[in-house]
């Protein structure tokens, strides 16, 4: 059983008060000594989050990726 050091989560940004966010992106550094298992990660992270928050996917990205500083697309829909 391995333990993790403190994880610092970098979110893609924030929304205005009262606005719902879909498809938010976040990143953190995964420890090199721990193999990444996509399915186990999704099960574990979703077991620890409130029901209103669901992690749909996870993938390994280059070390240069930053969810806040390197967005590819931001789309706003007002109704």
Backbone atoms as SQL, in Angstrom:
CREATE TABLE atoms (id INTEGER PRIMARY KEY, chain TEXT, resi INTEGER, resn TEXT, atom TEXT, x REAL, y REAL, z REAL);
INSERT INTO atoms VALUES
  (1, 'A', 1, 'UNK', 'N', 0.848, -1.188, 0.000),
  (2, 'A', 1, 'UNK', 'CA', 0.000, 0.000, 0.000),
  (3, 'A', 1, 'UNK', 'C', 0.883, 1.238, 0.000),
  (4, 'A', 2, 'UNK', 'N', 0.757, 2.032, -1.037),
  (5, 'A', 2, 'UNK', 'CA', 1.582, 3.226, -1.152),
  (6, 'A', 2, 'UNK', 'C', 0.779, 4.460, -0.768),
  (7, 'A', 3, 'UNK', 'N', 1.461, 5.459, -0.247),
  (8, 'A', 3, 'UNK', 'CA', 0.800, 6.713, 0.083),
  (9, 'A', 3, 'UNK', 'C', 1.261, 7.790, -0.883),
  (10, 'A', 4, 'UNK', 'N', 0.431, 8.776, -1.046),
  (11, 'A', 4, 'UNK', 'CA', 0.734, 9.897, -1.920),
  (12, 'A', 4, 'UNK', 'C', 1.156, 11.093, -1.096),
  (13, 'A', 5, 'UNK', 'N', 2.004, 11.902, -1.676),
  (14, 'A', 5, 'UNK', 'CA', 2.294, 13.185, -1.083),
  (15, 'A', 5, 'UNK', 'C', 1.102, 14.092, -1.354),
  (16, 'A', 6, 'UNK', 'N', 1.177, 15.290, -0.888),
  (17, 'A', 6, 'UNK', 'CA', 0.108, 16.260, -1.116),
  (18, 'A', 6, 'UNK', 'C', -0.066, 16.501, -2.617),
  (19, 'A', 7, 'UNK', 'N', -1.306, 16.452, -3.084),
  (20, 'A', 7, 'UNK', 'CA', -1.639, 16.694, -4.490),
  (21, 'A', 7, 'UNK', 'C', -2.103, 18.140, -4.625),
  (22, 'A', 8, 'UNK', 'N', -1.527, 18.866, -5.562),
  (23, 'A', 8, 'UNK', 'CA', -1.952, 20.237, -5.849),
  (24, 'A', 8, 'UNK', 'C', -2.697, 20.208, -7.174),
  (25, 'A', 9, 'UNK', 'N', -3.979, 20.476, -7.119),
  (26, 'A', 9, 'UNK', 'CA', -4.844, 20.437, -8.283),
  (27, 'A', 9, 'UNK', 'C', -4.868, 21.798, -8.962),
  (28, 'A', 10, 'UNK', 'N', -4.646, 21.818, -10.270),
  (29, 'A', 10, 'UNK', 'CA', -4.695, 23.051, -11.059),
  (30, 'A', 10, 'UNK', 'C', -5.959, 22.997, -11.904),
  (31, 'A', 11, 'UNK', 'N', -6.945, 23.832, -11.557),
  (32, 'A', 11, 'UNK', 'CA', -8.202, 23.867, -12.303),
  (33, 'A', 11, 'UNK', 'C', -8.127, 24.787, -13.505),
  (34, 'A', 12, 'UNK', 'N', -9.070, 24.597, -14.426),
  (35, 'A', 12, 'UNK', 'CA', -9.050, 25.364, -15.669),
  (36, 'A', 12, 'UNK', 'C', -9.541, 26.793, -15.499),
  (37, 'A', 13, 'UNK', 'N', -10.210, 27.076, -14.449),
  (38, 'A', 13, 'UNK', 'CA', -10.718, 28.427, -14.245),
  (39, 'A', 13, 'UNK', 'C', -11.945, 28.374, -13.361),
  (40, 'A', 14, 'UNK', 'N', -12.598, 29.474, -13.263),
  (41, 'A', 14, 'UNK', 'CA', -13.796, 29.504, -12.427),
  (42, 'A', 14, 'UNK', 'C', -14.930, 30.103, -13.235),
  (43, 'A', 15, 'UNK', 'N', -16.125, 29.949, -12.727),
  (44, 'A', 15, 'UNK', 'CA', -17.295, 30.513, -13.398),
  (45, 'A', 15, 'UNK', 'C', -17.840, 31.653, -12.555),
  (46, 'A', 16, 'UNK', 'N', -18.704, 32.426, -13.155),
  (47, 'A', 16, 'UNK', 'CA', -19.369, 33.496, -12.416),
  (48, 'A', 16, 'UNK', 'C', -20.367, 32.886, -11.431),
  (49, 'A', 17, 'UNK', 'N', -20.729, 33.629, -10.433),
  (50, 'A', 17, 'UNK', 'CA', -21.688, 33.177, -9.448),
  (51, 'A', 17, 'UNK', 'C', -22.993, 32.775, -10.128),
  (52, 'A', 18, 'UNK', 'N', -23.513, 31.595, -9.782),
  (53, 'A', 18, 'UNK', 'CA', -24.768, 31.127, -10.346),
  (54, 'A', 18, 'UNK', 'C', -24.639, 30.433, -11.688),
  (55, 'A', 19, 'UNK', 'N', -23.437, 30.338, -12.224),
  (56, 'A', 19, 'UNK', 'CA', -23.220, 29.705, -13.526),
  (57, 'A', 19, 'UNK', 'C', -22.785, 28.265, -13.294),
  (58, 'A', 20, 'UNK', 'N', -23.335, 27.365, -14.081),
  (59, 'A', 20, 'UNK', 'CA', -22.961, 25.951, -13.986),
  (60, 'A', 20, 'UNK', 'C', -21.867, 25.665, -14.997),
  (61, 'A', 21, 'UNK', 'N', -20.888, 24.897, -14.605),
  (62, 'A', 21, 'UNK', 'CA', -19.765, 24.572, -15.482),
  (63, 'A', 21, 'UNK', 'C', -19.853, 23.114, -15.908),
  (64, 'A', 22, 'UNK', 'N', -19.700, 22.882, -17.191),
  (65, 'A', 22, 'UNK', 'CA', -19.644, 21.536, -17.732),
  (66, 'A', 22, 'UNK', 'C', -18.285, 21.329, -18.379),
  (67, 'A', 23, 'UNK', 'N', -17.767, 20.133, -18.292),
  (68, 'A', 23, 'UNK', 'CA', -16.531, 19.766, -18.966),
  (69, 'A', 23, 'UNK', 'C', -15.333, 20.586, -18.482),
  (70, 'A', 24, 'UNK', 'N', -15.264, 20.841, -17.192),
  (71, 'A', 24, 'UNK', 'CA', -14.110, 21.523, -16.628),
  (72, 'A', 24, 'UNK', 'C', -12.883, 20.603, -16.712),
  (73, 'A', 25, 'UNK', 'N', -11.717, 21.192, -16.829),
  (74, 'A', 25, 'UNK', 'CA', -10.467, 20.439, -16.940),
  (75, 'A', 25, 'UNK', 'C', -9.579, 20.808, -15.754),
  (76, 'A', 26, 'UNK', 'N', -8.860, 19.827, -15.252),
  (77, 'A', 26, 'UNK', 'CA', -7.916, 20.068, -14.163),
  (78, 'A', 26, 'UNK', 'C', -6.718, 19.149, -14.373),
  (79, 'A', 27, 'UNK', 'N', -5.605, 19.510, -13.775),
  (80, 'A', 27, 'UNK', 'CA', -4.429, 18.646, -13.856),
  (81, 'A', 27, 'UNK', 'C', -3.663, 18.654, -12.546),
  (82, 'A', 28, 'UNK', 'N', -2.883, 17.597, -12.350),
  (83, 'A', 28, 'UNK', 'CA', -1.985, 17.488, -11.209),
  (84, 'A', 28, 'UNK', 'C', -0.869, 16.548, -11.608),
  (85, 'A', 29, 'UNK', 'N', 0.176, 16.522, -10.806),
  (86, 'A', 29, 'UNK', 'CA', 1.322, 15.664, -11.097),
  (87, 'A', 29, 'UNK', 'C', 1.092, 14.301, -10.454),
  (88, 'A', 30, 'UNK', 'N', 1.097, 13.266, -11.275),
  (89, 'A', 30, 'UNK', 'CA', 0.943, 11.885, -10.805),
  (90, 'A', 30, 'UNK', 'C', 2.330, 11.362, -10.425),
  (91, 'A', 31, 'UNK', 'N', 2.460, 10.737, -9.265),
  (92, 'A', 31, 'UNK', 'CA', 3.777, 10.243, -8.835),
  (93, 'A', 31, 'UNK', 'C', 4.348, 9.209, -9.814),
  (94, 'A', 32, 'UNK', 'N', 5.611, 9.379, -10.181),
  (95, 'A', 32, 'UNK', 'CA', 6.258, 8.472, -11.132),
  (96, 'A', 32, 'UNK', 'C', 6.299, 7.031, -10.632),
  (97, 'A', 33, 'UNK', 'N', 6.385, 6.833, -9.331),
  (98, 'A', 33, 'UNK', 'CA', 6.524, 5.492, -8.780),
  (99, 'A', 33, 'UNK', 'C', 5.203, 4.729, -8.679),
  (100, 'A', 34, 'UNK', 'N', 4.087, 5.352, -9.068),
  (101, 'A', 34, 'UNK', 'CA', 2.778, 4.711, -8.985),
  (102, 'A', 34, 'UNK', 'C', 2.235, 4.507, -10.399),
  (103, 'A', 35, 'UNK', 'N', 2.004, 3.260, -10.818),
  (104, 'A', 35, 'UNK', 'CA', 1.443, 3.031, -12.152),
  (105, 'A', 35, 'UNK', 'C', 0.050, 3.660, -12.264),
  (106, 'A', 36, 'UNK', 'N', -0.238, 4.260, -13.396),
  (107, 'A', 36, 'UNK', 'CA', -1.549, 4.890, -13.602),
  (108, 'A', 36, 'UNK', 'C', -2.488, 3.898, -14.262),
  (109, 'A', 37, 'UNK', 'N', -3.586, 3.588, -13.595),
  (110, 'A', 37, 'UNK', 'CA', -4.627, 2.728, -14.138),
  (111, 'A', 37, 'UNK', 'C', -5.877, 3.583, -14.314),
  (112, 'A', 38, 'UNK', 'N', -6.221, 3.868, -15.554),
  (113, 'A', 38, 'UNK', 'CA', -7.326, 4.768, -15.898),
  (114, 'A', 38, 'UNK', 'C', -8.625, 4.360, -15.210),
  (115, 'A', 39, 'UNK', 'N', -9.023, 3.105, -15.336),
  (116, 'A', 39, 'UNK', 'CA', -10.302, 2.658, -14.778),
  (117, 'A', 39, 'UNK', 'C', -10.321, 2.725, -13.253),
  (118, 'A', 40, 'UNK', 'N', -9.255, 2.300, -12.612),
  (119, 'A', 40, 'UNK', 'CA', -9.193, 2.353, -11.149),
  (120, 'A', 40, 'UNK', 'C', -9.209, 3.796, -10.659),
  (121, 'A', 41, 'UNK', 'N', -8.518, 4.679, -11.384),
  (122, 'A', 41, 'UNK', 'CA', -8.501, 6.088, -10.994),
  (123, 'A', 41, 'UNK', 'C', -9.899, 6.682, -11.035),
  (124, 'A', 42, 'UNK', 'N', -10.631, 6.444, -12.124),
  (125, 'A', 42, 'UNK', 'CA', -11.989, 6.997, -12.238),
  (126, 'A', 42, 'UNK', 'C', -12.907, 6.459, -11.143),
  (127, 'A', 43, 'UNK', 'N', -12.828, 5.167, -10.859),
  (128, 'A', 43, 'UNK', 'CA', -13.646, 4.603, -9.784),
  (129, 'A', 43, 'UNK', 'C', -13.299, 5.232, -8.436),
  (130, 'A', 44, 'UNK', 'N', -12.014, 5.366, -8.154),
  (131, 'A', 44, 'UNK', 'CA', -11.579, 5.902, -6.860),
  (132, 'A', 44, 'UNK', 'C', -11.943, 7.371, -6.711),
  (133, 'A', 45, 'UNK', 'N', -11.678, 8.173, -7.729),
  (134, 'A', 45, 'UNK', 'CA', -11.938, 9.615, -7.605),
  (135, 'A', 45, 'UNK', 'C', -13.435, 9.901, -7.505),
  (136, 'A', 46, 'UNK', 'N', -14.242, 9.162, -8.264),
  (137, 'A', 46, 'UNK', 'CA', -15.687, 9.377, -8.194),
  (138, 'A', 46, 'UNK', 'C', -16.292, 8.862, -6.899),
  (139, 'A', 47, 'UNK', 'N', -15.637, 7.909, -6.236),
  (140, 'A', 47, 'UNK', 'CA', -16.114, 7.438, -4.938),
  (141, 'A', 47, 'UNK', 'C', -15.872, 8.481, -3.848),
  (142, 'A', 48, 'UNK', 'N', -14.941, 9.408, -4.090),
  (143, 'A', 48, 'UNK', 'CA', -14.585, 10.405, -3.081),
  (144, 'A', 48, 'UNK', 'C', -15.207, 11.777, -3.317),
  (145, 'A', 49, 'UNK', 'N', -15.883, 11.964, -4.446),
  (146, 'A', 49, 'UNK', 'CA', -16.445, 13.283, -4.749),
  (147, 'A', 49, 'UNK', 'C', -17.941, 13.313, -4.457),
  (148, 'A', 50, 'UNK', 'N', -18.481, 14.499, -4.218),
  (149, 'A', 50, 'UNK', 'CA', -19.930, 14.614, -4.021),
  (150, 'A', 50, 'UNK', 'C', -20.666, 14.148, -5.280),
  (151, 'A', 51, 'UNK', 'N', -21.922, 13.732, -5.120),
  (152, 'A', 51, 'UNK', 'CA', -22.693, 13.196, -6.245),
  (153, 'A', 51, 'UNK', 'C', -22.850, 14.219, -7.381),
  (154, 'A', 52, 'UNK', 'N', -22.793, 15.510, -7.041),
  (155, 'A', 52, 'UNK', 'CA', -22.940, 16.557, -8.058),
  (156, 'A', 52, 'UNK', 'C', -21.702, 16.700, -8.940),
  (157, 'A', 53, 'UNK', 'N', -20.608, 16.101, -8.543),
  (158, 'A', 53, 'UNK', 'CA', -19.344, 16.220, -9.271),
  (159, 'A', 53, 'UNK', 'C', -18.939, 14.852, -9.797),
  (160, 'A', 54, 'UNK', 'N', -18.805, 14.730, -11.112),
  (161, 'A', 54, 'UNK', 'CA', -18.437, 13.455, -11.724),
  (162, 'A', 54, 'UNK', 'C', -17.217, 13.665, -12.620),
  (163, 'A', 55, 'UNK', 'N', -16.223, 12.830, -12.444),
  (164, 'A', 55, 'UNK', 'CA', -15.059, 12.839, -13.324),
  (165, 'A', 55, 'UNK', 'C', -15.354, 11.830, -14.431),
  (166, 'A', 56, 'UNK', 'N', -15.441, 12.324, -15.678),
  (167, 'A', 56, 'UNK', 'CA', -15.805, 11.473, -16.811),
  (168, 'A', 56, 'UNK', 'C', -14.609, 10.815, -17.470),
  (169, 'A', 57, 'UNK', 'N', -13.476, 11.475, -17.446),
  (170, 'A', 57, 'UNK', 'CA', -12.310, 10.896, -18.108),
  (171, 'A', 57, 'UNK', 'C', -11.039, 11.406, -17.450),
  (172, 'A', 58, 'UNK', 'N', -9.975, 10.674, -17.707),
  (173, 'A', 58, 'UNK', 'CA', -8.659, 11.049, -17.210),
  (174, 'A', 58, 'UNK', 'C', -7.635, 10.556, -18.214),
  (175, 'A', 59, 'UNK', 'N', -6.610, 11.331, -18.413),
  (176, 'A', 59, 'UNK', 'CA', -5.562, 10.915, -19.339),
  (177, 'A', 59, 'UNK', 'C', -4.228, 11.522, -18.931),
  (178, 'A', 60, 'UNK', 'N', -3.183, 10.872, -19.349),
  (179, 'A', 60, 'UNK', 'CA', -1.844, 11.371, -19.106),
  (180, 'A', 60, 'UNK', 'C', -1.543, 12.436, -20.151),
  (181, 'A', 61, 'UNK', 'N', -1.017, 13.568, -19.709),
  (182, 'A', 61, 'UNK', 'CA', -0.688, 14.680, -20.608),
  (183, 'A', 61, 'UNK', 'C', 0.779, 15.057, -20.419),
  (184, 'A', 62, 'UNK', 'N', 1.333, 15.800, -21.363),
  (185, 'A', 62, 'UNK', 'CA', 2.726, 16.231, -21.204),
  (186, 'A', 62, 'UNK', 'C', 2.906, 17.097, -19.958),
  (187, 'A', 63, 'UNK', 'N', 4.099, 17.102, -19.408),
  (188, 'A', 63, 'UNK', 'CA', 4.397, 17.907, -18.218),
  (189, 'A', 63, 'UNK', 'C', 4.170, 19.397, -18.453),
  (190, 'A', 64, 'UNK', 'N', 4.184, 19.829, -19.695),
  (191, 'A', 64, 'UNK', 'CA', 3.997, 21.240, -20.019),
  (192, 'A', 64, 'UNK', 'C', 2.531, 21.661, -19.997),
  (193, 'A', 65, 'UNK', 'N', 1.601, 20.696, -19.905),
  (194, 'A', 65, 'UNK', 'CA', 0.175, 21.033, -19.901),
  (195, 'A', 65, 'UNK', 'C', -0.214, 21.671, -18.583),
  (196, 'A', 66, 'UNK', 'N', -1.003, 22.728, -18.657),
  (197, 'A', 66, 'UNK', 'CA', -1.526, 23.408, -17.483),
  (198, 'A', 66, 'UNK', 'C', -2.980, 23.759, -17.791),
  (199, 'A', 67, 'UNK', 'N', -3.909, 23.220, -17.019),
  (200, 'A', 67, 'UNK', 'CA', -5.336, 23.393, -17.301),
  (201, 'A', 67, 'UNK', 'C', -5.761, 24.858, -17.357),
  (202, 'A', 68, 'UNK', 'N', -5.122, 25.701, -16.571),
  (203, 'A', 68, 'UNK', 'CA', -5.503, 27.116, -16.550),
  (204, 'A', 68, 'UNK', 'C', -4.825, 27.915, -17.659),
  (205, 'A', 69, 'UNK', 'N', -3.579, 27.587, -17.963),
  (206, 'A', 69, 'UNK', 'CA', -2.809, 28.416, -18.891),
  (207, 'A', 69, 'UNK', 'C', -2.831, 27.937, -20.336),
  (208, 'A', 70, 'UNK', 'N', -3.228, 26.699, -20.590),
  (209, 'A', 70, 'UNK', 'CA', -3.194, 26.193, -21.962),
  (210, 'A', 70, 'UNK', 'C', -4.548, 25.661, -22.431),
  (211, 'A', 71, 'UNK', 'N', -5.613, 26.446, -22.281),
  (212, 'A', 71, 'UNK', 'CA', -6.910, 25.952, -22.770),
  (213, 'A', 71, 'UNK', 'C', -6.945, 25.983, -24.300),
  (214, 'A', 72, 'UNK', 'N', -7.560, 24.983, -24.860),
  (215, 'A', 72, 'UNK', 'CA', -7.710, 24.950, -26.309),
  (216, 'A', 72, 'UNK', 'C', -8.995, 25.654, -26.734),
  (217, 'A', 73, 'UNK', 'N', -10.055, 25.429, -25.976),
  (218, 'A', 73, 'UNK', 'CA', -11.354, 26.011, -26.333),
  (219, 'A', 73, 'UNK', 'C', -12.102, 26.362, -25.045),
  (220, 'A', 74, 'UNK', 'N', -12.722, 27.499, -25.047),
  (221, 'A', 74, 'UNK', 'CA', -13.678, 27.846, -24.000),
  (222, 'A', 74, 'UNK', 'C', -14.962, 28.239, -24.707),
  (223, 'A', 75, 'UNK', 'N', -16.048, 27.634, -24.310),
  (224, 'A', 75, 'UNK', 'CA', -17.327, 27.901, -24.959),
  (225, 'A', 75, 'UNK', 'C', -18.340, 28.271, -23.871),
  (226, 'A', 76, 'UNK', 'N', -19.008, 29.378, -24.056),
  (227, 'A', 76, 'UNK', 'CA', -20.003, 29.829, -23.100),
  (228, 'A', 76, 'UNK', 'C', -21.371, 29.787, -23.772),
  (229, 'A', 77, 'UNK', 'N', -22.362, 29.280, -23.068),
  (230, 'A', 77, 'UNK', 'CA', -23.728, 29.245, -23.598),
  (231, 'A', 77, 'UNK', 'C', -24.638, 29.860, -22.552),
  (232, 'A', 78, 'UNK', 'N', -25.296, 30.918, -22.917),
  (233, 'A', 78, 'UNK', 'CA', -26.206, 31.605, -22.005),
  (234, 'A', 78, 'UNK', 'C', -27.649, 31.335, -22.435),
  (235, 'A', 79, 'UNK', 'N', -28.453, 30.938, -21.466),
  (236, 'A', 79, 'UNK', 'CA', -29.874, 30.691, -21.773),
  (237, 'A', 79, 'UNK', 'C', -30.750, 31.442, -20.821);
